[in-house]
Amino acid sequence: MQLDALQSLALSVAAARSPDSVLREMVQGLGMWEGVALARVWLLREGVAEEPYLELKASIGASIVDPTRRWNRTDGSHAKIPVSFGKVGQVAASNRPLLLHRGPENWVLQPEWAEAEGIQSFAAQPLCFSGKVLGVVAFFSRLRLDKRDLDWLRVFADHAAVAIANARAFEEIAQLKDSAERERDYLREAVRSALQHGEIIAESPMMRQVLEQVRAVAHSDSSVLILGESGVGKELIAAAVHDLSQRHDGPLVKVNCASVPRELFESEFFGHVRGAFSGAARDRQGRFLLADGGSLFLDEVGEIPLEQQGKLLRVLQEQTFEPVGDDRTRRVNVRVIAATNRSLEQEVGTGRFRRDLYYRLSVVPIVVPPLRERRDAIPILAEQFLADSARHVGAPPKRLSPEALAQLGRHPWPGNVRELKNLMESLTLLVPRPVIALDDLPPGVRGAATSEIVVHVGMRMEEVEREVIRRNLEASATVKDAARALGIGLRTLHDKMKRYGLRKPRG
């Protein structure tokens, strides 16, 4: 074998940047050497629960008996060889080369095959780096080999072992870098979320009941489905389930299913390998892998495309998946917490959501009530949000006037707790006074006082008018403000107040 060919091959192997590409370069180069019928590379696997073995990772060769037959597959009878078993296993166990020539009947494991293919010699060298055996490289030749061929193979094996070690290091660095970037992005999202939501305030009997459910299910690994309108705090409930569970030291990773483009859903959840599709410039971990050992929060789970729901179901059932473009199966240990403001039962009935996935997700349903059903919580939440907002922006603390607080209690809060929190943040920034009055509330909130009057058959017009005036007087800071809200003059309002025996409430 020519030295320049060996040097060229060694350089191409050293230039490879992944273990798989190194192995491919090795067998392809060896297969081009004169007389080589079959070249193979095994890598050593050392598991905790099983004995060390050699795993066939690359193979190349062609038959002269049947020119259409190729030996490029890595499965079959030689795919897994225990260390010390057979000739290849002995090379790994002893860290010594082996050169055999055609002769005795048992000089190879399949002498009939060797006879038919004209095999004359077998050579094998251990792949060794820093005193540790990484694997074995071996080939069958139709030419008779000598010690010089074995020495050249040793030089090549040494170059290849260094290349494998370097490729593994590059791969590990890339994985750590990718994981660090994903973790950084997640932590940034988590910090923003924490600043936006704060802690759960068990301000009402209904919310205390919800938290009792959270404590009851937290210590299991069952899937949890959190139901409730937008803005009720489903993300906080998910965080509480995770924090009270045995997974609290692991990550809590969030995916807003509504924000994931349909064509990128599989990559977002399961990751992809470089070149899997246009724009996939490098390997990427999916959210399931990032959440391994912790919890995955699927917000707005009802938005997952129907064609992707089967893949999610498989991960929930088997805890395994394959990244896009990769045939290797990954195993994870993830608890799924899902949330939706939709009725998934109705979605199942219309065919937009898989019934089996719904049952899998809703093992433990938790319903978070809207704010309008727990109005006794509004004063507590409002004061807490005001204090949090003032502390966050470095502003003096503010409080609500009784009229403003009473009006908040009458507002229907279609945006729930999120709407209340955003309003308190806005008032903290915009109101220069220490006390927030009724007039400081936005018109959509301030005008809600007249929206809840019950009119029934037989009720006189004067009764309706008196109730409208009374409520506006109660909700307004001054009589003048009440007149403005009612759309009448101040003198007209005074006349009506006198007629109905109404006075402006104190405070």
C-alpha positions in Angstrom: 0.0 0.0 0.0 1.3 3.4 -0.9 2.3 5.8 1.9 0.8 8.8 0.1 -2.6 7.1 -0.1 -2.4 6.4 3.6 -1.5 10.0 4.4 -4.4 11.3 2.2 -6.8 9.0 3.9 -5.6 10.0 7.4 -6.1 13.7 6.5 -9.6 13.1 5.3 -10.5 11.3 8.5 -8.9 14.0 10.6 -11.0 16.6 8.9 -14.3 15.0 9.8 -16.2 16.7 12.6 -18.6 14.1 13.8 -18.0 10.5 14.9 -20.3 9.1 12.2 -18.5 11.1 9.5 -15.1 9.9 10.8 -16.3 6.3 10.6 -17.7 6.7 7.1 -14.4 8.2 5.9 -12.5 5.3 7.5 -14.4 2.5 5.7 -14.7 4.3 2.4 -10.9 4.9 2.4 -10.1 1.3 3.4 -12.5 0.0 0.8 -10.5 1.8 -1.9 -7.3 0.0 -1.0 -6.2 -2.7 -3.5 -7.5 -6.1 -2.6 -9.9 -5.1 0.2 -13.1 -7.1 0.1 -14.8 -5.9 3.3 -13.8 -3.2 5.8 -15.5 -2.6 9.1 -15.3 -0.5 12.2 -16.7 -1.4 15.6 -16.8 1.0 18.6 -16.7 -0.1 22.2 -19.9 0.4 24.3 -19.7 0.3 28.0 -23.1 0.3 29.7 -23.8 0.3 33.4 -26.3 -2.6 33.4 -24.6 -4.8 30.7 -21.2 -6.2 29.8 -19.0 -4.1 27.4 -19.5 -4.9 23.7 -18.4 -3.8 20.3 -21.1 -2.2 18.1 -20.7 -2.2 14.3 -20.8 1.4 13.2 -19.5 1.4 9.6 -19.1 -1.3 6.9 -18.2 -1.3 3.2 -17.5 -4.0 0.7 -18.7 -5.8 -2.4 -19.0 -9.4 -3.5 -17.3 -10.9 -6.6 -19.7 -13.8 -6.5 -22.7 -11.5 -6.9 -21.6 -8.1 -8.1 -24.9 -6.5 -7.1 -24.4 -7.5 -3.5 -23.0 -4.9 -1.1 -21.9 -5.3 2.6 -22.7 -1.8 3.7 -25.3 -2.5 6.4 -24.5 -2.3 10.1 -27.1 -4.8 11.4 -27.0 -8.5 11.3 -25.0 -11.2 13.1 -21.8 -9.1 13.6 -23.6 -5.9 14.7 -22.9 -6.6 18.4 -19.8 -8.5 19.5 -19.1 -9.1 23.2 -15.5 -8.1 24.2 -13.2 -11.2 24.2 -15.6 -13.0 21.9 -14.2 -14.0 18.5 -11.2 -12.5 16.8 -12.5 -8.9 16.8 -13.4 -9.1 20.5 -9.9 -10.5 21.3 -8.3 -7.5 19.6 -10.3 -5.1 21.8 -9.7 -7.1 25.0 -6.0 -7.5 24.4 -5.3 -4.1 22.7 -3.1 -6.1 20.3 -3.3 -6.3 16.4 -4.1 -9.5 14.6 -3.0 -10.7 11.2 -4.3 -14.0 9.8 -3.8 -15.9 6.5 -5.8 -18.4 4.7 -5.0 -21.9 5.9 -6.7 -23.8 8.7 -10.5 -24.4 8.2 -11.4 -22.2 11.2 -9.1 -19.3 10.3 -12.3 -17.2 9.9 -15.8 -17.6 11.3 -17.2 -18.3 7.8 -14.6 -20.2 5.8 -17.1 -21.0 3.0 -17.7 -17.3 2.4 -14.0 -16.6 2.5 -13.4 -19.5 0.0 -16.0 -18.2 -2.4 -14.9 -14.5 -2.2 -11.2 -15.4 -2.6 -10.2 -14.0 0.8 -6.5 -14.5 1.5 -5.9 -12.4 4.7 -7.6 -10.8 7.7 -6.1 -7.8 9.5 -7.3 -5.9 12.6 -6.0 -3.1 14.7 -7.4 -1.7 18.0 -8.4 2.0 17.9 -6.6 3.4 21.0 -6.5 6.9 22.4 -4.8 7.9 25.6 -4.3 4.3 26.6 -8.0 3.5 26.2 -9.5 1.2 23.5 -12.2 3.0 21.5 -12.9 0.2 19.1 -11.5 -2.0 16.4 -10.9 -1.5 12.7 -10.5 -4.6 10.5 -10.6 -5.7 6.9 -10.6 -8.9 4.7 -8.2 -8.8 1.7 -8.1 -10.8 -1.5 -4.3 -10.2 -1.5 -1.9 -11.8 1.0 -0.9 -9.2 3.6 2.4 -8.9 5.4 3.7 -7.2 8.5 4.3 -4.0 6.6 0.6 -3.8 5.8 -0.3 -4.3 9.4 2.1 -1.5 10.4 0.5 0.8 7.9 -2.9 -0.1 9.3 -1.5 0.7 12.8 -0.5 4.2 11.6 -3.9 4.7 10.1 -5.7 3.4 13.2 -3.8 5.8 15.4 -4.8 8.8 13.2 -8.4 7.5 13.2 -8.5 7.1 17.0 -7.4 10.7 17.5 -10.0 11.8 14.9 -12.8 9.9 16.7 -11.8 11.4 20.1 -11.7 14.9 18.6 -15.1 14.4 16.8 -16.6 13.2 20.1 -15.3 16.3 21.8 -16.6 18.5 19.0 -20.0 16.8 19.3 -20.1 17.2 23.0 -19.2 20.8 22.8 -21.8 21.5 20.2 -24.5 19.7 22.4 -23.4 21.7 25.5 -23.5 24.9 23.5 -26.9 24.1 22.0 -28.2 23.1 25.4 -26.8 26.3 27.0 -28.4 28.5 24.4 -31.8 26.7 24.8 -31.5 27.0 28.5 -30.6 30.7 28.2 -33.6 31.3 26.0 -35.8 29.4 28.4 -34.5 31.2 31.5 -35.1 34.6 29.8 -38.7 33.5 29.0 -39.1 32.3 32.6 -37.8 35.6 34.1 -40.2 37.6 31.9 -43.0 35.3 32.9 -42.1 35.7 36.6 -42.1 39.5 36.3 -45.5 39.4 34.6 -47.3 37.0 36.9 -45.9 36.9 40.4 -47.1 34.3 42.9 -50.5 32.7 43.3 -52.7 34.6 45.8 -55.2 32.3 47.4 -57.6 35.1 47.9 -60.9 33.3 47.8 -62.5 29.9 48.8 -62.6 28.9 45.1 -58.9 29.5 44.6 -58.0 27.8 47.9 -59.9 24.8 46.6 -57.9 24.9 43.3 -54.7 24.9 45.3 -55.8 21.9 47.3 -56.2 20.1 44.0 -52.8 21.2 43.0 -51.2 19.8 46.2 -53.2 16.6 45.8 -51.9 15.8 42.3 -48.4 17.4 42.4 -46.6 14.3 43.8 -47.8 12.0 41.1 -46.5 11.9 37.5 -50.0 11.9 36.0 -50.8 14.4 33.2 -52.6 17.5 34.3 -55.1 19.5 32.2 -55.7 23.1 33.4 -58.9 24.5 32.1 -60.0 28.2 32.3 -60.6 31.4 30.4 -57.7 33.5 29.1 -56.0 35.4 31.8 -57.1 33.4 34.8 -53.6 32.3 35.7 -53.3 28.8 34.2 -49.5 29.3 33.8 -49.2 30.0 37.6 -51.1 26.8 38.3 -48.8 24.8 36.1 -45.8 26.3 37.8 -47.3 25.3 41.2 -47.8 21.7 40.1 -44.2 21.5 39.1 -42.8 23.3 42.1 -44.7 21.0 44.5 -43.7 17.9 42.7 -40.6 15.7 43.0 -39.4 17.2 39.8 -39.0 20.7 41.2 -35.2 20.5 40.8 -35.7 19.8 37.1 -36.6 22.2 34.4 -40.1 23.6 33.7 -40.3 24.3 30.0 -43.1 26.1 28.4 -44.4 25.9 24.8 -47.2 28.2 23.6 -48.7 25.8 21.1 -50.6 28.6 19.3 -47.3 30.4 18.5 -45.6 27.4 16.8 -45.9 27.4 13.0 -47.6 24.3 11.7 -44.6 23.3 9.6 -42.1 23.7 12.5 -44.2 21.9 15.2 -42.2 18.6 15.0 -38.9 20.4 15.1 -40.0 22.6 18.1 -41.1 19.6 20.1 -38.7 16.9 19.1 -35.7 18.8 17.6 -33.8 18.2 14.4 -30.4 17.3 13.0 -28.4 19.4 10.7 -29.6 19.3 7.1 -33.0 17.8 8.1 -34.7 20.5 6.1 -33.9 23.8 4.4 -32.5 26.2 7.0 -31.5 23.5 9.5 -27.8 24.6 9.7 -27.1 22.8 13.0 -28.6 20.2 15.3 -31.3 21.5 17.7 -32.7 20.1 20.8 -36.5 20.0 21.0 -38.6 21.1 24.0 -39.1 17.5 25.1 -35.4 16.9 25.4 -34.9 20.2 27.2 -37.6 19.2 29.7 -36.0 15.8 30.4 -36.2 15.1 34.1 -38.7 17.9 34.6 -42.1 19.1 33.3 -43.3 20.4 30.0 -46.1 23.0 30.0 -48.2 22.9 26.8 -50.1 26.2 26.9 -53.1 26.5 24.5 -52.8 22.7 23.8 -56.0 22.9 21.8 -54.1 24.7 19.0 -51.9 21.7 18.1 -52.5 20.7 14.5 -54.6 17.5 14.2 -51.9 15.8 12.0 -49.3 16.3 14.8 -51.4 15.1 17.7 -50.6 11.4 17.1 -46.8 12.1 17.5 -47.5 13.9 20.8 -49.6 11.0 21.9 -46.8 8.6 21.2 -44.3 10.6 23.4 -46.9 10.7 26.2 -47.4 6.9 26.1 -43.8 5.7 25.4 -41.6 8.7 26.4 -39.7 8.1 23.1 -39.3 10.1 19.9 -37.0 10.7 16.9 -35.7 14.2 16.0 -36.5 15.3 12.5 -34.0 13.8 10.1 -32.6 11.4 12.6 -33.4 7.7 12.9 -32.1 7.4 16.4 -34.8 7.0 19.1 -34.4 9.3 22.1 -35.9 8.4 25.5 -37.0 11.1 27.9 -38.6 11.3 31.4 -41.1 14.2 31.1 -44.3 15.1 32.9 -46.8 17.0 30.7 -48.9 19.7 32.1 -51.4 21.1 29.5 -53.7 24.1 29.5 -56.5 25.4 27.3 -59.3 28.0 27.2 -61.2 25.8 24.8 -63.6 23.0 25.5 -61.6 20.0 24.3 -64.7 17.8 24.6 -66.4 19.9 22.0 -63.2 19.9 19.9 -63.2 16.1 20.1 -66.9 16.1 19.0 -66.1 18.2 15.9 -63.1 16.1 15.0 -60.5 18.8 15.6 -58.9 17.0 18.6 -58.0 13.3 19.0 -60.2 11.6 21.6 -57.3 9.3 22.8 -55.0 12.4 23.2 -57.7 14.2 25.2 -58.1 11.3 27.6 -54.3 11.0 28.0 -54.0 14.7 28.8 -57.0 15.0 31.1 -56.0 12.4 33.6 -56.3 15.1 36.3 -58.4 18.2 35.2 -58.1 21.4 37.2 -60.6 24.2 36.5 -59.5 27.7 37.3 -62.6 30.0 37.8 -62.9 33.4 36.1 -62.4 36.5 38.1 -66.1 37.5 37.9 -67.0 34.4 39.8 -64.7 35.4 42.7 -65.4 39.1 43.1 -64.4 38.9 46.8 -60.8 38.5 45.5 -60.7 41.7 43.5 -59.7 44.1 46.4 -57.0 41.8 47.6 -55.6 41.2 44.1 -55.8 44.9 43.1 -53.9 46.0 46.2 -51.3 43.3 45.7 -50.8 44.2 42.0 -50.5 47.9 42.9 -47.8 47.2 45.5 -45.9 44.8 43.1 -46.1 47.4 40.3 -44.8 50.2 42.4 -41.9 48.1 43.7 -41.1 47.0 40.2 -40.9 50.5 38.7 -39.5 52.2 41.8 -42.6 54.4 42.3 -44.2 55.5 45.6 -47.0 53.0 46.7 -50.5 53.9 45.7 -54.0 52.9 47.0 -57.5 52.8 45.5 -60.2 55.1 46.7 -63.4 53.3 48.1 -65.3 54.5 45.0 -62.7 53.1 42.6 -62.4 49.9 44.5 -66.2 49.5 44.5 -66.3 50.1 40.8 -63.6 47.4 40.2 -65.9 45.0 42.0 -68.7 45.7 39.5 -66.6 45.3 36.4 -67.2 42.0 34.5 -63.4 41.5 33.8 -63.5 39.7 30.5 -59.7 39.6 30.6 -59.7 38.1 34.1 -56.7 38.5 36.4 -54.4 39.5 33.6 -56.7 42.5 32.8 -56.7 43.5 36.5 -53.0 43.3 36.8 -52.4 45.3 33.6 -54.8 47.9 34.8 -53.0 48.3 38.1 -49.6 48.6 36.3 -51.1 51.3 34.0 -52.5 53.2 37.0 -49.2 53.0 38.9 -47.5 54.7 36.0 -50.1 57.2 34.9 -51.7 58.5 38.1 -49.5 61.0 39.9 -51.4 61.1 43.1 -51.1 58.5 46.0 -54.8 57.8 45.8 -56.4 56.4 42.6 -59.9 57.9 42.2 -62.8 56.7 40.3 -62.1 59.2 37.5 -58.7 57.7 37.0 -60.2 54.4 35.9 -60.5 54.0 32.1 -64.0 54.6 30.6 -64.5 50.9 29.9 -64.1 50.1 33.6 -65.6 53.3 35.0 -68.7 53.0 32.9 -69.5 49.5 34.0 -71.7 50.8 36.9 -74.8 51.0 34.8 -74.4 47.6 33.2 -75.8 45.4 35.9 -79.2 46.9 36.7 -81.9 44.3 36.6 -85.1 45.4 35.0 -88.2 43.3 35.3 -91.8 43.4 34.1 -94.0 45.8 36.1 -91.1 47.9 37.2 -91.8 51.7 36.8 -89.6 54.1 34.9 -89.0 56.1 38.0 -87.6 53.1 39.8 -85.2 52.4 37.0 -84.0 56.0 36.8 -83.6 56.2 40.6 -81.4 53.0 40.6 -79.3 54.3 37.7 -78.7 57.6 39.5 -78.0 55.9 42.8 -75.4 53.6 41.4 -73.6 56.4 39.6 -73.5 58.6 42.7 -72.1 55.6 44.6 -69.4 55.0 42.0 -68.4 58.6 41.3 -66.0 60.7 43.3 -68.3 63.8 43.2 -71.8 64.7 42.1 -70.4 66.6 39.2 -68.6 63.3 38.1 -71.9 61.4 38.4 -73.7 64.0 36.2 -70.9 63.7 33.6 -71.2 59.9 33.6 -75.0 60.1 33.3 -74.8 62.7 30.4 -77.0 65.3 32.2 -76.4 68.7 33.7 -75.4 69.2 37.3 -78.6 71.2 38.1 -80.8 68.5 36.5 -79.1 65.8 38.6 -79.6 67.8 41.8 -83.3 68.1 41.0 -83.6 64.4 40.4 -81.7 63.6 43.6 -84.1 65.8 45.6 -87.1 64.1 43.9 -85.9 60.6 44.7 -84.5 61.4 48.1 -80.9 60.6 47.1 -77.7 62.0 48.6 -74.0 61.5 47.6 -72.6 58.7 49.8 -69.7 59.8 52.0 -66.1 58.4 51.6 
